[in-house]
Amino acid sequence: MGKYQIIATAAMGLEALVAKEVRSLGYNCEVENSRVTYSGDESAIARSNLWLRTADRIKIKVGEFKAFTFDELFEKTKALPWEHFLPEDAEFPVIGKSVKSKLFSVSDCQAIVKKAVVERMKKHYKRNTWFEESGALYRIEVALLKDVATITIDASGSGLHKRGYRIDQGEAPLKETLAAALVMLTNWQADRPFIDPFCGSGTIPIEAAMIGQNIAPGFNREFVSEAWKWMPEKVWEEARMEAEDLAKYDQPLDIAGTDIDHRMVRIAEGNAVEAGFGDLIKFKQMQVRDISTSKDYGVIVGNPPYGERLGDKKAVEQMYREMGQAFSKLDTWSIYIMTSNEDFEQLYGKPATKKRKLFNGFIRTDLYQYWGKRPPRNE
Ligand SMILES: C[S@@+](CC[C@H](N)C(=O)[O-])C[C@H]1O[C@@H](n2cnc3c(N)ncnc32)[C@H](O)[C@@H]1O
């Protein structure tokens, strides 16, 4: 088994949640802006891909160094042990980004890294000719931040938010990783009722169901590193077997998604069937103002329209008011609403217990949290 520096990349604001997930997989980690770094073997790479709900992707760090000139970038990249990672037939495109660095021309940085890797590989594999690059994909990234180059290989392929269940979607679907983060931030437990009153394509209820039954979010998809020569098939088999063992398919769930738009309800139902929760999540067409329940100690998580588009504002403000009135009756419930509308608390009619800044893509939002009464201990 080898030892690798692993990076789980995270959307801004979700780093602490990703770190919590990494630690619960059993790896000590360091948290920085937009990434969580830890070391682990091949099984750590497989398990991270399969299990991390809130990370964007898993990368292997090949090296990190200061680079102020193209020469430095070339020599330091060439000095890295590429032959440990790339077989002779590897396909190895190079992508890049540069922030606050002397080397700002991303296309030049990419070309130089590519050339340096080729030089190193030519020497190691004793070749004078081109590499055909006909084998598995090892996508290299050179990321410059304040003149420090971090060179990684992507081990995920499609981003981890692509769980494979969203066959259709509405207008403003949440990224699955953010939906999972919202559910995790509520500390909801599977024995409590859960409602998403703005379910759209059903992302939040489906992520809640996966969390409730401890289903690995990557269980039904493939990862680019499954084709890598140094990631033995057995490692993946064992990681998938572990996920199968840990899944609690018998865990009963009380999860509902509602939406004003009946077309969204149909889409959410289709996605839930695809995710394997066809019978478990109840979807219904309903306006938020009509939500009522006799159940106690539930959790509501919602991503309503923000009213940012001209013309929507007044209707959205009225809807927030009605939501506040409807939810005021649910005093044992905890309510979490994510919106960019800065007047939310005033419209809803109550100051939040706590607010947490979150980014929905590039939109800065707050997660307004209204904590309900705690369930009695001996119940
Ligand atoms: C931002 S989208 C939610 C997206 C969803 N989280 C997803 O991942 O697909 C907001 C949803 O709220 C619904 N909606 C708008 N007004 C509503 C209301 N008054 N009551 C219930 N749902 C409403 C819209 O139909 C839309 O599907």
Ligand as a Chemical Component Dictionary entry (heavy atoms), coordinates in Angstrom:
data_LIG
# 
_chem_comp.id                   LIG 
_chem_comp.type                 NON-POLYMER 
_chem_comp.pdbx_formal_charge   0 
_chem_comp.three_letter_code    LIG 
# 
loop_
_chem_comp_atom.comp_id 
_chem_comp_atom.atom_id 
_chem_comp_atom.alt_atom_id 
_chem_comp_atom.type_symbol 
_chem_comp_atom.charge 
_chem_comp_atom.model_Cartn_x 
_chem_comp_atom.model_Cartn_y 
_chem_comp_atom.model_Cartn_z 
_chem_comp_atom.pdbx_ordinal 
LIG C1  C1  C 0  -34.879 27.133 -5.677 1  
LIG S1  S1  S 1  -36.105 26.001 -6.060 2  
LIG C2  C2  C 0  -35.722 24.597 -5.071 3  
LIG C3  C3  C 0  -34.742 23.698 -5.742 4  
LIG C4  C4  C 0  -34.538 22.374 -5.048 5  
LIG N1  N1  N 0  -33.879 22.521 -3.767 6  
LIG C5  C5  C 0  -33.769 21.439 -5.972 7  
LIG O1  O1  O 0  -32.663 21.006 -5.619 8  
LIG O2  O2  O -1 -34.251 21.175 -7.075 9  
LIG C6  C6  C 0  -37.490 26.673 -5.268 10 
LIG C7  C7  C 0  -38.765 25.858 -5.417 11 
LIG O3  O3  O 0  -39.791 26.469 -4.624 12 
LIG C8  C8  C 0  -41.033 26.283 -5.276 13 
LIG N2  N2  N 0  -41.992 27.293 -4.757 14 
LIG C9  C9  C 0  -42.095 28.588 -5.107 15 
LIG N3  N3  N 0  -43.075 29.195 -4.394 16 
LIG C10 C10 C 0  -43.575 28.252 -3.554 17 
LIG C11 C11 C 0  -44.594 28.242 -2.556 18 
LIG N4  N4  N 0  -45.317 29.336 -2.294 19 
LIG N5  N5  N 0  -44.859 27.102 -1.889 20 
LIG C12 C12 C 0  -44.145 25.984 -2.152 21 
LIG N6  N6  N 0  -43.172 25.917 -3.099 22 
LIG C13 C13 C 0  -42.890 27.037 -3.790 23 
LIG C14 C14 C 0  -40.702 26.395 -6.735 24 
LIG O4  O4  O 0  -41.676 25.709 -7.525 25 
LIG C15 C15 C 0  -39.302 25.763 -6.819 26 
LIG O5  O5  O 0  -39.378 24.412 -7.193 27 
# 
loop_
_chem_comp_bond.comp_id 
_chem_comp_bond.atom_id_1 
_chem_comp_bond.atom_id_2 
_chem_comp_bond.value_order 
_chem_comp_bond.pdbx_ordinal 
LIG C1  S1  SING 1  
LIG S1  C2  SING 2  
LIG S1  C6  SING 3  
LIG C2  C3  SING 4  
LIG C3  C4  SING 5  
LIG C4  N1  SING 6  
LIG C4  C5  SING 7  
LIG C5  O1  DOUB 8  
LIG C5  O2  SING 9  
LIG C6  C7  SING 10 
LIG C7  O3  SING 11 
LIG C7  C15 SING 12 
LIG O3  C8  SING 13 
LIG C8  N2  SING 14 
LIG C8  C14 SING 15 
LIG N2  C9  SING 16 
LIG N2  C13 SING 17 
LIG C9  N3  DOUB 18 
LIG N3  C10 SING 19 
LIG C10 C11 SING 20 
LIG C10 C13 DOUB 21 
LIG C11 N4  SING 22 
LIG C11 N5  DOUB 23 
LIG N5  C12 SING 24 
LIG C12 N6  DOUB 25 
LIG N6  C13 SING 26 
LIG C14 O4  SING 27 
LIG C14 C15 SING 28 
LIG C15 O5  SING 29 
# 
